[in-house]
Amino acid sequence: MPPALHRQHALSSAESIFSEILSTFLGLLQTAGDTYFTEFMGP
């Protein structure tokens, strides 16, 4: 495997991990936001 190709593979791997973490974080953030608004903006 040429070095450039190897670097590209490592980059895409790190990118997929990062996007996975980001989507998980956004999901948690949305859940927390919904809970917050239900608690404080509720009836």
Distance bins in CASP14 RR format, pairs under 12 A and 6 or more apart:
PFRMAT RR
TARGET T0000
AUTHOR 0000-0000-0000
RMODE 2
METHOD distances of the structure
MODEL  1
1 7 0 0 0 0 1 0 0 0 0 0 0
1 8 0 0 0 0 1 0 0 0 0 0 0
1 9 1 0 0 1 0 0 0 0 0 0 0
1 10 0 0 0 0 0 1 0 0 0 0 0
2 8 0 0 0 0 1 0 0 0 0 0 0
2 9 0 0 0 0 0 1 0 0 0 0 0
3 9 0 0 0 0 0 1 0 0 0 0 0
3 10 0 0 0 0 0 1 0 0 0 0 0
4 10 0 0 0 0 0 1 0 0 0 0 0
4 11 0 0 0 0 0 1 0 0 0 0 0
5 11 0 0 0 0 0 1 0 0 0 0 0
5 12 0 0 0 0 0 1 0 0 0 0 0
6 12 0 0 0 0 0 1 0 0 0 0 0
6 13 0 0 0 0 0 1 0 0 0 0 0
7 13 0 0 0 0 0 1 0 0 0 0 0
7 14 0 0 0 0 0 1 0 0 0 0 0
8 14 0 0 0 0 0 1 0 0 0 0 0
8 15 0 0 0 0 0 1 0 0 0 0 0
9 15 0 0 0 0 0 1 0 0 0 0 0
9 16 0 0 0 0 0 1 0 0 0 0 0
10 16 0 0 0 0 0 1 0 0 0 0 0
10 17 0 0 0 0 0 1 0 0 0 0 0
11 17 0 0 0 0 0 1 0 0 0 0 0
11 18 0 0 0 0 0 1 0 0 0 0 0
12 18 0 0 0 0 0 1 0 0 0 0 0
12 19 0 0 0 0 0 1 0 0 0 0 0
13 19 0 0 0 0 0 1 0 0 0 0 0
13 20 0 0 0 0 0 1 0 0 0 0 0
14 20 0 0 0 0 0 1 0 0 0 0 0
14 21 0 0 0 0 0 1 0 0 0 0 0
15 21 0 0 0 0 0 1 0 0 0 0 0
15 22 0 0 0 0 0 1 0 0 0 0 0
16 22 0 0 0 0 0 1 0 0 0 0 0
16 23 0 0 0 0 0 1 0 0 0 0 0
17 23 0 0 0 0 0 1 0 0 0 0 0
17 24 0 0 0 0 0 1 0 0 0 0 0
18 24 0 0 0 0 0 1 0 0 0 0 0
18 25 0 0 0 0 0 1 0 0 0 0 0
19 25 0 0 0 0 0 1 0 0 0 0 0
19 26 0 0 0 0 0 1 0 0 0 0 0
20 26 0 0 0 0 0 1 0 0 0 0 0
20 27 0 0 0 0 0 1 0 0 0 0 0
21 27 0 0 0 0 0 1 0 0 0 0 0
21 28 0 0 0 0 0 1 0 0 0 0 0
22 28 0 0 0 0 0 1 0 0 0 0 0
22 29 0 0 0 0 0 1 0 0 0 0 0
23 29 0 0 0 0 0 1 0 0 0 0 0
23 30 0 0 0 0 0 1 0 0 0 0 0
24 30 0 0 0 0 0 1 0 0 0 0 0
24 31 0 0 0 0 0 1 0 0 0 0 0
25 31 0 0 0 0 0 1 0 0 0 0 0
25 32 0 0 0 0 0 1 0 0 0 0 0
26 32 0 0 0 0 0 1 0 0 0 0 0
26 33 0 0 0 0 0 1 0 0 0 0 0
27 33 0 0 0 0 1 0 0 0 0 0 0
27 34 0 0 0 0 1 0 0 0 0 0 0
27 35 0 0 0 0 0 1 0 0 0 0 0
28 34 0 0 0 0 0 1 0 0 0 0 0
28 35 0 0 0 0 0 1 0 0 0 0 0
29 35 0 0 0 0 0 1 0 0 0 0 0
29 36 0 0 0 0 0 1 0 0 0 0 0
30 36 0 0 0 0 0 1 0 0 0 0 0
30 37 0 0 0 0 0 1 0 0 0 0 0
31 37 0 0 0 0 0 1 0 0 0 0 0
31 38 0 0 0 0 0 1 0 0 0 0 0
32 38 0 0 0 0 0 1 0 0 0 0 0
32 39 0 0 0 0 0 1 0 0 0 0 0
33 39 0 0 0 0 1 0 0 0 0 0 0
33 40 0 0 0 0 0 1 0 0 0 0 0
33 41 0 0 0 0 0 1 0 0 0 0 0
34 40 0 0 0 0 0 1 0 0 0 0 0
34 41 0 0 0 0 0 1 0 0 0 0 0
34 42 0 0 0 0 0 1 0 0 0 0 0
35 41 0 0 0 0 0 1 0 0 0 0 0
35 42 0 0 0 0 0 1 0 0 0 0 0
36 42 0 0 0 0 0 1 0 0 0 0 0
END
